[in-house]
């Protein structure tokens, strides 16, 4: 059980870090290209909610064991 928990924690952390880094790169690209009107709080919230789902699925994997 502990090994499964550790694996799920590492995978969840990796997925969430990928989402954060990718979001940072997308926002930097949008700011550099001058399309800052797309950087609204609603768009950022939706982006974070979309990346929340894969991390949640990975971390819920430990309940199946």
CHARMM-style PDB file with segment names, atoms N, HN, CA, C and O in Angstrom:
ATOM      1  N   UNK     1       0.796  -1.184   0.000  1.00  0.00      PROA
ATOM      2  CA  UNK     1       0.000   0.000   0.000  1.00  0.00      PROA
ATOM      3  C   UNK     1       0.846   1.259   0.000  1.00  0.00      PROA
ATOM      4  O   UNK     1       0.521   2.231  -0.681  1.00  0.00      PROA
ATOM      5  N   UNK     2       1.933   1.243   0.765  1.00  0.00      PROA
ATOM      6  HN  UNK     2       2.197   0.453   1.318  1.00  0.00      PROA
ATOM      7  CA  UNK     2       2.794   2.424   0.853  1.00  0.00      PROA
ATOM      8  C   UNK     2       3.474   2.702  -0.484  1.00  0.00      PROA
ATOM      9  O   UNK     2       3.644   3.857  -0.874  1.00  0.00      PROA
ATOM     10  N   UNK     3       3.860   1.640  -1.179  1.00  0.00      PROA
ATOM     11  HN  UNK     3       3.721   0.702  -0.862  1.00  0.00      PROA
ATOM     12  CA  UNK     3       4.503   1.825  -2.482  1.00  0.00      PROA
ATOM     13  C   UNK     3       3.522   2.431  -3.482  1.00  0.00      PROA
ATOM     14  O   UNK     3       3.902   3.304  -4.263  1.00  0.00      PROA
ATOM     15  N   UNK     4       2.281   1.987  -3.470  1.00  0.00      PROA
ATOM     16  HN  UNK     4       1.972   1.278  -2.836  1.00  0.00      PROA
ATOM     17  CA  UNK     4       1.266   2.539  -4.361  1.00  0.00      PROA
ATOM     18  C   UNK     4       0.985   3.996  -4.031  1.00  0.00      PROA
ATOM     19  O   UNK     4       0.794   4.809  -4.935  1.00  0.00      PROA
ATOM     20  N   UNK     5       0.959   4.334  -2.752  1.00  0.00      PROA
ATOM     21  HN  UNK     5       1.114   3.673  -2.018  1.00  0.00      PROA
ATOM     22  CA  UNK     5       0.737   5.708  -2.335  1.00  0.00      PROA
ATOM     23  C   UNK     5       1.882   6.608  -2.778  1.00  0.00      PROA
ATOM     24  O   UNK     5       1.656   7.720  -3.254  1.00  0.00      PROA
ATOM     25  N   UNK     6       3.103   6.127  -2.620  1.00  0.00      PROA
ATOM     26  HN  UNK     6       3.286   5.224  -2.233  1.00  0.00      PROA
ATOM     27  CA  UNK     6       4.279   6.902  -3.038  1.00  0.00      PROA
ATOM     28  C   UNK     6       4.269   7.109  -4.547  1.00  0.00      PROA
ATOM     29  O   UNK     6       4.550   8.211  -5.019  1.00  0.00      PROA
ATOM     30  N   UNK     7       3.950   6.071  -5.306  1.00  0.00      PROA
ATOM     31  HN  UNK     7       3.721   5.177  -4.922  1.00  0.00      PROA
ATOM     32  CA  UNK     7       3.902   6.173  -6.763  1.00  0.00      PROA
ATOM     33  C   UNK     7       2.825   7.159  -7.202  1.00  0.00      PROA
ATOM     34  O   UNK     7       3.063   7.990  -8.078  1.00  0.00      PROA
ATOM     35  N   UNK     8       1.650   7.073  -6.602  1.00  0.00      PROA
ATOM     36  HN  UNK     8       1.456   6.399  -5.890  1.00  0.00      PROA
ATOM     37  CA  UNK     8       0.564   7.987  -6.960  1.00  0.00      PROA
ATOM     38  C   UNK     8       0.918   9.424  -6.607  1.00  0.00      PROA
ATOM     39  O   UNK     8       0.578  10.350  -7.343  1.00  0.00      PROA
ATOM     40  N   UNK     9       1.593   9.608  -5.494  1.00  0.00      PROA
ATOM     41  HN  UNK     9       1.869   8.856  -4.896  1.00  0.00      PROA
ATOM     42  CA  UNK     9       2.003  10.954  -5.087  1.00  0.00      PROA
ATOM     43  C   UNK     9       3.003  11.535  -6.087  1.00  0.00      PROA
ATOM     44  O   UNK     9       2.884  12.693  -6.489  1.00  0.00      PROA
ATOM     45  N   UNK    10       3.972  10.739  -6.478  1.00  0.00      PROA
ATOM     46  HN  UNK    10       4.068   9.799  -6.151  1.00  0.00      PROA
ATOM     47  CA  UNK    10       4.971  11.211  -7.449  1.00  0.00      PROA
ATOM     48  C   UNK    10       4.347  11.496  -8.805  1.00  0.00      PROA
ATOM     49  O   UNK    10       4.678  12.497  -9.440  1.00  0.00      PROA
ATOM     50  N   UNK    11       3.446  10.625  -9.258  1.00  0.00      PROA
ATOM     51  HN  UNK    11       3.177   9.812  -8.742  1.00  0.00      PROA
ATOM     52  CA  UNK    11       2.783  10.852 -10.540  1.00  0.00      PROA
ATOM     53  C   UNK    11       1.861  12.070 -10.483  1.00  0.00      PROA
ATOM     54  O   UNK    11       1.815  12.854 -11.431  1.00  0.00      PROA
ATOM     55  N   UNK    12       1.142  12.230  -9.404  1.00  0.00      PROA
ATOM     56  HN  UNK    12       1.179  11.593  -8.634  1.00  0.00      PROA
ATOM     57  CA  UNK    12       0.270  13.394  -9.254  1.00  0.00      PROA
ATOM     58  C   UNK    12       1.062  14.688  -9.232  1.00  0.00      PROA
ATOM     59  O   UNK    12       0.662  15.676  -9.847  1.00  0.00      PROA
ATOM     60  N   UNK    13       2.183  14.686  -8.526  1.00  0.00      PROA
ATOM     61  HN  UNK    13       2.508  13.883  -8.026  1.00  0.00      PROA
ATOM     62  CA  UNK    13       3.042  15.862  -8.484  1.00  0.00      PROA
ATOM     63  C   UNK    13       3.585  16.183  -9.868  1.00  0.00      PROA
ATOM     64  O   UNK    13       3.644  17.348 -10.262  1.00  0.00      PROA
ATOM     65  N   UNK    14       3.982  15.155 -10.604  1.00  0.00      PROA
ATOM     66  HN  UNK    14       3.934  14.209 -10.285  1.00  0.00      PROA
ATOM     67  CA  UNK    14       4.510  15.361 -11.951  1.00  0.00      PROA
ATOM     68  C   UNK    14       3.448  15.941 -12.878  1.00  0.00      PROA
ATOM     69  O   UNK    14       3.728  16.868 -13.637  1.00  0.00      PROA
ATOM     70  N   UNK    15       2.247  15.410 -12.821  1.00  0.00      PROA
ATOM     71  HN  UNK    15       2.020  14.656 -12.204  1.00  0.00      PROA
ATOM     72  CA  UNK    15       1.167  15.908 -13.676  1.00  0.00      PROA
ATOM     73  C   UNK    15       0.836  17.359 -13.346  1.00  0.00      PROA
ATOM     74  O   UNK    15       0.657  18.172 -14.253  1.00  0.00      PROA
ATOM     75  N   UNK    16       0.752  17.692 -12.072  1.00  0.00      PROA
ATOM     76  HN  UNK    16       0.897  17.031 -11.336  1.00  0.00      PROA
ATOM     77  CA  UNK    16       0.429  19.053 -11.681  1.00  0.00      PROA
ATOM     78  C   UNK    16       1.559  20.016 -12.023  1.00  0.00      PROA
ATOM     79  O   UNK    16       1.293  21.151 -12.416  1.00  0.00      PROA
ATOM     80  N   UNK    17       2.802  19.598 -11.885  1.00  0.00      PROA
ATOM     81  HN  UNK    17       3.019  18.676 -11.566  1.00  0.00      PROA
ATOM     82  CA  UNK    17       3.924  20.454 -12.269  1.00  0.00      PROA
ATOM     83  C   UNK    17       3.952  20.688 -13.777  1.00  0.00      PROA
ATOM     84  O   UNK    17       4.235  21.799 -14.226  1.00  0.00      PROA
ATOM     85  N   UNK    18       3.660  19.647 -14.563  1.00  0.00      PROA
ATOM     86  HN  UNK    18       3.430  18.744 -14.198  1.00  0.00      PROA
ATOM     87  CA  UNK    18       3.593  19.815 -16.013  1.00  0.00      PROA
ATOM     88  C   UNK    18       2.514  20.823 -16.388  1.00  0.00      PROA
ATOM     89  O   UNK    18       2.734  21.677 -17.246  1.00  0.00      PROA
ATOM     90  N   UNK    19       1.371  20.731 -15.761  1.00  0.00      PROA
ATOM     91  HN  UNK    19       1.192  20.037 -15.063  1.00  0.00      PROA
ATOM     92  CA  UNK    19       0.283  21.675 -16.029  1.00  0.00      PROA
ATOM     93  C   UNK    19       0.654  23.096 -15.668  1.00  0.00      PROA
ATOM     94  O   UNK    19       0.320  24.032 -16.394  1.00  0.00      PROA
ATOM     95  N   UNK    20       1.343  23.265 -14.550  1.00  0.00      PROA
ATOM     96  HN  UNK    20       1.614  22.505 -13.960  1.00  0.00      PROA
ATOM     97  CA  UNK    20       1.774  24.601 -14.131  1.00  0.00      PROA
ATOM     98  C   UNK    20       2.816  25.197 -15.059  1.00  0.00      PROA
ATOM     99  O   UNK    20       2.737  26.371 -15.421  1.00  0.00      PROA
ATOM    100  N   UNK    21       3.786  24.390 -15.442  1.00  0.00      PROA
ATOM    101  HN  UNK    21       3.850  23.436 -15.148  1.00  0.00      PROA
ATOM    102  CA  UNK    21       4.842  24.872 -16.339  1.00  0.00      PROA
ATOM    103  C   UNK    21       4.273  25.179 -17.715  1.00  0.00      PROA
ATOM    104  O   UNK    21       4.611  26.201 -18.313  1.00  0.00      PROA
ATOM    105  N   UNK    22       3.418  24.311 -18.219  1.00  0.00      PROA
ATOM    106  HN  UNK    22       3.143  23.481 -17.733  1.00  0.00      PROA
ATOM    107  CA  UNK    22       2.792  24.548 -19.513  1.00  0.00      PROA
ATOM    108  C   UNK    22       1.924  25.797 -19.477  1.00  0.00      PROA
ATOM    109  O   UNK    22       1.923  26.571 -20.434  1.00  0.00      PROA
ATOM    110  N   UNK    23       1.194  26.006 -18.403  1.00  0.00      PROA
ATOM    111  HN  UNK    23       1.195  25.376 -17.625  1.00  0.00      PROA
ATOM    112  CA  UNK    23       0.384  27.216 -18.253  1.00  0.00      PROA
ATOM    113  C   UNK    23       1.238  28.463 -18.214  1.00  0.00      PROA
ATOM    114  O   UNK    23       0.880  29.483 -18.802  1.00  0.00      PROA
ATOM    115  N   UNK    24       2.368  28.389 -17.525  1.00  0.00      PROA
ATOM    116  HN  UNK    24       2.659  27.560 -17.047  1.00  0.00      PROA
ATOM    117  CA  UNK    24       3.290  29.520 -17.475  1.00  0.00      PROA
ATOM    118  C   UNK    24       3.818  29.849 -18.864  1.00  0.00      PROA
ATOM    119  O   UNK    24       3.900  31.018 -19.241  1.00  0.00      PROA
ATOM    120  N   UNK    25       4.177  28.819 -19.627  1.00  0.00      PROA
ATOM    121  HN  UNK    25       4.111  27.869 -19.322  1.00  0.00      PROA
ATOM    122  CA  UNK    25       4.682  29.044 -20.983  1.00  0.00      PROA
ATOM    123  C   UNK    25       3.607  29.609 -21.906  1.00  0.00      PROA
ATOM    124  O   UNK    25       3.887  30.497 -22.712  1.00  0.00      PROA
ATOM    125  N   UNK    26       2.389  29.105 -21.795  1.00  0.00      PROA
ATOM    126  HN  UNK    26       2.162  28.385 -21.140  1.00  0.00      PROA
ATOM    127  CA  UNK    26       1.292  29.618 -22.622  1.00  0.00      PROA
ATOM    128  C   UNK    26       1.008  31.082 -22.293  1.00  0.00      PROA
ATOM    129  O   UNK    26       0.823  31.898 -23.195  1.00  0.00      PROA
ATOM    130  N   UNK    27       0.974  31.410 -21.018  1.00  0.00      PROA
ATOM    131  HN  UNK    27       1.125  30.747 -20.285  1.00  0.00      PROA
ATOM    132  CA  UNK    27       0.703  32.791 -20.630  1.00  0.00      PROA
ATOM    133  C   UNK    27       1.829  33.722 -21.032  1.00  0.00      PROA
ATOM    134  O   UNK    27       1.575  34.859 -21.429  1.00  0.00      PROA
ATOM    135  N   UNK    28       3.068  33.263 -20.936  1.00  0.00      PROA
ATOM    136  HN  UNK    28       3.274  32.339 -20.613  1.00  0.00      PROA
ATOM    137  CA  UNK    28       4.199  34.083 -21.381  1.00  0.00      PROA
ATOM    138  C   UNK    28       4.123  34.313 -22.888  1.00  0.00      PROA
ATOM    139  O   UNK    28       4.373  35.423 -23.357  1.00  0.00      PROA
ATOM    140  N   UNK    29       3.783  33.283 -23.643  1.00  0.00      PROA
ATOM    141  HN  UNK    29       3.579  32.381 -23.261  1.00  0.00      PROA
ATOM    142  CA  UNK    29       3.666  33.425 -25.094  1.00  0.00      PROA
ATOM    143  C   UNK    29       2.535  34.382 -25.455  1.00  0.00      PROA
ATOM    144  O   UNK    29       2.689  35.202 -26.360  1.00  0.00      PROA
ATOM    145  N   UNK    30       1.416  34.290 -24.769  1.00  0.00      PROA
ATOM    146  HN  UNK    30       1.291  33.623 -24.034  1.00  0.00      PROA
ATOM    147  CA  UNK    30       0.300  35.197 -25.045  1.00  0.00      PROA
ATOM    148  C   UNK    30       0.662  36.642 -24.702  1.00  0.00      PROA
ATOM    149  O   UNK    30       0.269  37.569 -25.410  1.00  0.00      PROA
ATOM    150  N   UNK    31       1.407  36.829 -23.623  1.00  0.00      PROA
ATOM    151  HN  UNK    31       1.727  36.076 -23.048  1.00  0.00      PROA
ATOM    152  CA  UNK    31       1.814  38.183 -23.240  1.00  0.00      PROA
ATOM    153  C   UNK    31       2.818  38.753 -24.239  1.00  0.00      PROA
ATOM    154  O   UNK    31       2.741  39.934 -24.579  1.00  0.00      PROA
ATOM    155  N   UNK    32       3.754  37.939 -24.712  1.00  0.00      PROA
ATOM    156  HN  UNK    32       3.816  36.980 -24.435  1.00  0.00      PROA
ATOM    157  CA  UNK    32       4.750  38.400 -25.676  1.00  0.00      PROA
ATOM    158  C   UNK    32       4.099  38.718 -27.023  1.00  0.00      PROA
ATOM    159  O   UNK    32       4.468  39.692 -27.680  1.00  0.00      PROA
ATOM    160  N   UNK    33       3.138  37.901 -27.429  1.00  0.00      PROA
ATOM    161  HN  UNK    33       2.839  37.110 -26.895  1.00  0.00      PROA
ATOM    162  CA  UNK    33       2.470  38.110 -28.712  1.00  0.00      PROA
ATOM    163  C   UNK    33       1.466  39.258 -28.679  1.00  0.00      PROA
ATOM    164  O   UNK    33       0.945  39.657 -29.721  1.00  0.00      PROA
ATOM    165  N   UNK    34       1.196  39.780 -27.511  1.00  0.00      PROA
ATOM    166  HN  UNK    34       1.619  39.456 -26.665  1.00  0.00      PROA
ATOM    167  CA  UNK    34       0.306  40.930 -27.400  1.00  0.00      PROA
ATOM    168  C   UNK    34      -1.165  40.585 -27.327  1.00  0.00      PROA
ATOM    169  O   UNK    34      -2.007  41.463 -27.515  1.00  0.00      PROA
ATOM    170  N   UNK    35      -1.494  39.364 -27.066  1.00  0.00      PROA
ATOM    171  HN  UNK    35      -0.810  38.650 -26.913  1.00  0.00      PROA
ATOM    172  CA  UNK    35      -2.897  38.962 -26.938  1.00  0.00      PROA
ATOM    173  C   UNK    35      -3.258  38.804 -25.460  1.00  0.00      PROA
ATOM    174  O   UNK    35      -3.785  37.778 -25.030  1.00  0.00      PROA
ATOM    175  N   UNK    36      -2.957  39.848 -24.709  1.00  0.00      PROA
ATOM    176  HN  UNK    36      -2.529  40.681 -25.058  1.00  0.00      PROA
ATOM    177  CA  UNK    36      -3.197  39.800 -23.268  1.00  0.00      PROA
ATOM    178  C   UNK    36      -4.683  39.804 -22.930  1.00  0.00      PROA
ATOM    179  O   UNK    36      -5.054  39.537 -21.787  1.00  0.00      PROA
ATOM    180  N   UNK    37      -5.538  40.101 -23.904  1.00  0.00      PROA
ATOM    181  HN  UNK    37      -5.237  40.318 -24.833  1.00  0.00      PROA
ATOM    182  CA  UNK    37      -6.982  40.082 -23.625  1.00  0.00      PROA
ATOM    183  C   UNK    37      -7.479  38.664 -23.354  1.00  0.00      PROA
ATOM    184  O   UNK    37      -8.543  38.481 -22.764  1.00  0.00      PROA
ATOM    185  N   UNK    38      -6.705  37.652 -23.788  1.00  0.00      PROA
ATOM    186  HN  UNK    38      -5.840  37.801 -24.268  1.00  0.00      PROA
ATOM    187  CA  UNK    38      -7.080  36.267 -23.514  1.00  0.00      PROA
ATOM    188  C   UNK    38      -6.692  35.823 -22.110  1.00  0.00      PROA
ATOM    189  O   UNK    38      -7.102  34.752 -21.661  1.00  0.00      PROA
ATOM    190  N   UNK    39      -5.910  36.632 -21.418  1.00  0.00      PROA
ATOM    191  HN  UNK    39      -5.577  37.502 -21.782  1.00  0.00      PROA
ATOM    192  CA  UNK    39      -5.446  36.258 -20.076  1.00  0.00      PROA
ATOM    193  C   UNK    39      -6.408  36.759 -19.006  1.00  0.00      PROA
ATOM    194  O   UNK    39      -6.014  37.497 -18.103  1.00  0.00      PROA
ATOM    195  N   UNK    40      -7.636  36.365 -19.109  1.00  0.00      PROA
ATOM    196  HN  UNK    40      -7.955  35.766 -19.843  1.00  0.00      PROA
ATOM    197  CA  UNK    40      -8.632  36.761 -18.110  1.00  0.00      PROA
ATOM    198  C   UNK    40      -8.634  35.741 -16.970  1.00  0.00      PROA
ATOM    199  O   UNK    40      -8.219  34.598 -17.159  1.00  0.00      PROA
ATOM    200  N   UNK    41      -9.093  36.147 -15.805  1.00  0.00      PROA
ATOM    201  HN  UNK    41      -9.430  37.076 -15.651  1.00  0.00      PROA
ATOM    202  CA  UNK    41      -9.147  35.203 -14.685  1.00  0.00      PROA
ATOM    203  C   UNK    41     -10.002  33.972 -14.964  1.00  0.00      PROA
ATOM    204  O   UNK    41      -9.701  32.883 -14.473  1.00  0.00      PROA
ATOM    205  N   UNK    42     -11.056  34.135 -15.741  1.00  0.00      PROA
ATOM    206  HN  UNK    42     -11.301  35.019 -16.140  1.00  0.00      PROA
ATOM    207  CA  UNK    42     -11.923  32.992 -16.067  1.00  0.00      PROA
ATOM    208  C   UNK    42     -11.156  31.969 -16.903  1.00  0.00      PROA
ATOM    209  O   UNK    42     -11.259  30.768 -16.652  1.00  0.00      PROA
ATOM    210  N   UNK    43     -10.392  32.425 -17.889  1.00  0.00      PROA
ATOM    211  HN  UNK    43     -10.308  33.400 -18.094  1.00  0.00      PROA
ATOM    212  CA  UNK    43      -9.611  31.506 -18.709  1.00  0.00      PROA
ATOM    213  C   UNK    43      -8.547  30.779 -17.884  1.00  0.00      PROA
ATOM    214  O   UNK    43      -8.316  29.585 -18.074  1.00  0.00      PROA
ATOM    215  N   UNK    44      -7.915  31.493 -16.985  1.00  0.00      PROA
ATOM    216  HN  UNK    44      -8.103  32.463 -16.831  1.00  0.00      PROA
ATOM    217  CA  UNK    44      -6.897  30.875 -16.127  1.00  0.00      PROA
ATOM    218  C   UNK    44      -7.546  29.844 -15.199  1.00  0.00      PROA
ATOM    219  O   UNK    44      -6.998  28.760 -15.000  1.00  0.00      PROA
ATOM    220  N   UNK    45      -8.695  30.172 -14.639  1.00  0.00      PROA
ATOM    221  HN  UNK    45      -9.140  31.053 -14.800  1.00  0.00      PROA
ATOM    222  CA  UNK    45      -9.409  29.232 -13.772  1.00  0.00      PROA
ATOM    223  C   UNK    45      -9.816  27.982 -14.541  1.00  0.00      PROA
ATOM    224  O   UNK    45      -9.650  26.869 -14.041  1.00  0.00      PROA
ATOM    225  N   UNK    46     -10.343  28.149 -15.739  1.00  0.00      PROA
ATOM    226  HN  UNK    46     -10.478  29.052 -16.145  1.00  0.00      PROA
ATOM    227  CA  UNK    46     -10.737  26.989 -16.547  1.00  0.00      PROA
ATOM    228  C   UNK    46      -9.536  26.128 -16.896  1.00  0.00      PROA
ATOM    229  O   UNK    46      -9.621  24.900 -16.876  1.00  0.00      PROA
ATOM    230  N   UNK    47      -8.416  26.767 -17.218  1.00  0.00      PROA
ATOM    231  HN  UNK    47      -8.347  27.765 -17.235  1.00  0.00      PROA
ATOM    232  CA  UNK    47      -7.198  26.016 -17.519  1.00  0.00      PROA
ATOM    233  C   UNK    47      -6.774  25.179 -16.311  1.00  0.00      PROA
ATOM    234  O   UNK    47      -6.445  24.002 -16.459  1.00  0.00      PROA
ATOM    235  N   UNK    48      -6.780  25.771 -15.130  1.00  0.00      PROA
ATOM    236  HN  UNK    48      -7.047  26.728 -15.009  1.00  0.00      PROA
ATOM    237  CA  UNK    48      -6.382  25.049 -13.925  1.00  0.00      PROA
ATOM    238  C   UNK    48      -7.355  23.922 -13.594  1.00  0.00      PROA
ATOM    239  O   UNK    48      -6.938  22.856 -13.138  1.00  0.00      PROA
ATOM    240  N   UNK    49      -8.631  24.147 -13.817  1.00  0.00      PROA
ATOM    241  HN  UNK    49      -8.970  25.012 -14.187  1.00  0.00      PROA
ATOM    242  CA  UNK    49      -9.615  23.090 -13.562  1.00  0.00      PROA
ATOM    243  C   UNK    49      -9.443  21.921 -14.523  1.00  0.00      PROA
ATOM    244  O   UNK    49      -9.619  20.766 -14.135  1.00  0.00      PROA
ATOM    245  N   UNK    50      -9.100  22.213 -15.771  1.00  0.00      PROA
ATOM    246  HN  UNK    50      -8.957  23.151 -16.086  1.00  0.00      PROA
ATOM    247  CA  UNK    50      -8.867  21.141 -16.739  1.00  0.00      PROA
ATOM    248  C   UNK    50      -7.657  20.304 -16.326  1.00  0.00      PROA
ATOM    249  O   UNK    50      -7.685  19.080 -16.455  1.00  0.00      PROA
ATOM    250  N   UNK    51      -6.602  20.939 -15.835  1.00  0.00      PROA
ATOM    251  HN  UNK    51      -6.579  21.933 -15.730  1.00  0.00      PROA
ATOM    252  CA  UNK    51      -5.413  20.196 -15.409  1.00  0.00      PROA
ATOM    253  C   UNK    51      -5.587  19.551 -14.037  1.00  0.00      PROA
ATOM    254  O   UNK    51      -4.773  18.718 -13.638  1.00  0.00      PROA
ATOM    255  N   UNK    52      -6.627  19.923 -13.321  1.00  0.00      PROA
ATOM    256  HN  UNK    52      -7.288  20.599 -13.645  1.00  0.00      PROA
ATOM    257  CA  UNK    52      -6.901  19.290 -12.035  1.00  0.00      PROA
ATOM    258  C   UNK    52      -7.404  17.862 -12.217  1.00  0.00      PROA
ATOM    259  O   UNK    52      -7.131  16.999 -11.383  1.00  0.00      PROA
ATOM    260  N   UNK    53      -8.125  17.609 -13.285  1.00  0.00      PROA
ATOM    261  HN  UNK    53      -8.347  18.310 -13.963  1.00  0.00      PROA
ATOM    262  CA  UNK    53      -8.739  16.304 -13.519  1.00  0.00      PROA
ATOM    263  C   UNK    53      -7.704  15.176 -13.663  1.00  0.00      PROA
ATOM    264  O   UNK    53      -7.845  14.159 -12.983  1.00  0.00      PROA
ATOM    265  N   UNK    54      -6.666  15.302 -14.518  1.00  0.00      PROA
ATOM    266  HN  UNK    54      -6.551  16.127 -15.071  1.00  0.00      PROA
ATOM    267  CA  UNK    54      -5.704  14.192 -14.617  1.00  0.00      PROA
ATOM    268  C   UNK    54      -4.970  13.916 -13.301  1.00  0.00      PROA
ATOM    269  O   UNK    54      -4.738  12.761 -12.946  1.00  0.00      PROA
ATOM    270  N   UNK    55      -4.611  14.971 -12.587  1.00  0.00      PROA
ATOM    271  HN  UNK    55      -4.800  15.910 -12.875  1.00  0.00      PROA
ATOM    272  CA  UNK    55      -3.953  14.764 -11.299  1.00  0.00      PROA
ATOM    273  C   UNK    55      -4.855  14.093 -10.293  1.00  0.00      PROA
ATOM    274  O   UNK    55      -4.403  13.255  -9.512  1.00  0.00      PROA
ATOM    275  N   UNK    56      -6.130  14.451 -10.303  1.00  0.00      PROA
ATOM    276  HN  UNK    56      -6.497  15.131 -10.937  1.00  0.00      PROA
ATOM    277  CA  UNK    56      -7.095  13.830  -9.399  1.00  0.00      PROA
ATOM    278  C   UNK    56      -7.280  12.358  -9.740  1.00  0.00      PROA
ATOM    279  O   UNK    56      -7.372  11.517  -8.845  1.00  0.00      PROA
ATOM    280  N   UNK    57      -7.335  12.045 -11.027  1.00  0.00      PROA
ATOM    281  HN  UNK    57      -7.260  12.727 -11.754  1.00  0.00      PROA
ATOM    282  CA  UNK    57      -7.486  10.647 -11.442  1.00  0.00      PROA
ATOM    283  C   UNK    57      -6.277   9.827 -11.019  1.00  0.00      PROA
ATOM    284  O   UNK    57      -6.429   8.701 -10.546  1.00  0.00      PROA
ATOM    285  N   UNK    58      -5.084  10.375 -11.181  1.00  0.00      PROA
ATOM    286  HN  UNK    58      -4.961  11.290 -11.565  1.00  0.00      PROA
ATOM    287  CA  UNK    58      -3.865   9.660 -10.802  1.00  0.00      PROA
ATOM    288  C   UNK    58      -3.828   9.417  -9.290  1.00  0.00      PROA
ATOM    289  O   UNK    58      -3.484   8.323  -8.843  1.00  0.00      PROA
ATOM    290  N   UNK    59      -4.176  10.418  -8.522  1.00  0.00      PROA
ATOM    291  HN  UNK    59      -4.456  11.307  -8.885  1.00  0.00      PROA
ATOM    292  CA  UNK    59      -4.095  10.251  -7.061  1.00  0.00      PROA
ATOM    293  C   UNK    59      -5.221   9.382  -6.514  1.00  0.00      PROA
ATOM    294  O   UNK    59      -5.068   8.780  -5.451  1.00  0.00      PROA
ATOM    295  N   UNK    60      -6.341   9.304  -7.212  1.00  0.00      PROA
ATOM    296  HN  UNK    60      -6.466   9.792  -8.076  1.00  0.00      PROA
ATOM    297  CA  UNK    60      -7.427   8.430  -6.778  1.00  0.00      PROA
ATOM    298  C   UNK    60      -7.138   6.963  -7.082  1.00  0.00      PROA
ATOM    299  O   UNK    60      -7.852   6.073  -6.619  1.00  0.00      PROA
ATOM    300  N   UNK    61      -6.099   6.722  -7.852  1.00  0.00      PROA
ATOM    301  HN  UNK    61      -5.519   7.445  -8.227  1.00  0.00      PROA
ATOM    302  CA  UNK    61      -5.704   5.367  -8.223  1.00  0.00      PROA
ATOM    303  C   UNK    61      -5.371   4.530  -6.985  1.00  0.00      PROA
ATOM    304  O   UNK    61      -5.559   3.314  -7.003  1.00  0.00      PROA
ATOM    305  N   UNK    62      -4.888   5.150  -5.925  1.00  0.00      PROA
ATOM    306  HN  UNK    62      -4.735   6.138  -5.910  1.00  0.00      PROA
ATOM    307  CA  UNK    62      -4.504   4.381  -4.737  1.00  0.00      PROA
ATOM    308  C   UNK    62      -5.709   3.786  -4.013  1.00  0.00      PROA
ATOM    309  O   UNK    62      -5.556   2.821  -3.264  1.00  0.00      PROA
ATOM    310  N   UNK    63      -6.884   4.332  -4.217  1.00  0.00      PROA
ATOM    311  HN  UNK    63      -7.008   5.116  -4.825  1.00  0.00      PROA
ATOM    312  CA  UNK    63      -8.075   3.777  -3.558  1.00  0.00      PROA
ATOM    313  C   UNK    63      -8.471   2.431  -4.146  1.00  0.00      PROA
ATOM    314  O   UNK    63      -9.186   1.658  -3.508  1.00  0.00      PROA
ATOM    315  N   UNK    64      -8.009   2.149  -5.363  1.00  0.00      PROA
ATOM    316  HN  UNK    64      -7.428   2.777  -5.881  1.00  0.00      PROA
ATOM    317  CA  UNK    64      -8.356   0.872  -6.007  1.00  0.00      PROA
ATOM    318  C   UNK    64      -7.521  -0.278  -5.481  1.00  0.00      PROA
ATOM    319  O   UNK    64      -7.845  -1.442  -5.714  1.00  0.00      PROA
ATOM    320  N   UNK    65      -6.450   0.041  -4.771  1.00  0.00      PROA
ATOM    321  HN  UNK    65      -6.187   0.987  -4.581  1.00  0.00      PROA
ATOM    322  CA  UNK    65      -5.548  -1.015  -4.286  1.00  0.00      PROA
ATOM    323  C   UNK    65      -5.907  -1.392  -2.871  1.00  0.00      PROA
ATOM    324  OT1 UNK    65      -5.267  -2.264  -2.283  1.00  0.00      PROA
TER     325      UNK     65
END
